[in-house]
Amino acid sequence: ASPFVVKEITGYEVGALPPIIHRKPVRTFIDSKVMSFDKVYGGGGAVNALLEISPEEIKRLNKAEVTDISKE
């Protein structure tokens, strides 16, 4: 999506987009390999902020779908 569309749908700029708490519901996918990590890092709502969160929390809060996305 374009930067404009990302901000319009989520309320956040590209580079600041957190993996949770978007303005509108967003269909969310998590790579099954990511689920093996205790913590991951993503945008924290501002370009100079990061969010530390567990993949399980992302899955729960977004009702995310776990699927195989990455190649080996």
Helices and strands as residue ranges (DSSP letters): H 3-10, E 29-31, G 34-36, E 40-43, E 50-53, H 55-62, E 65-67
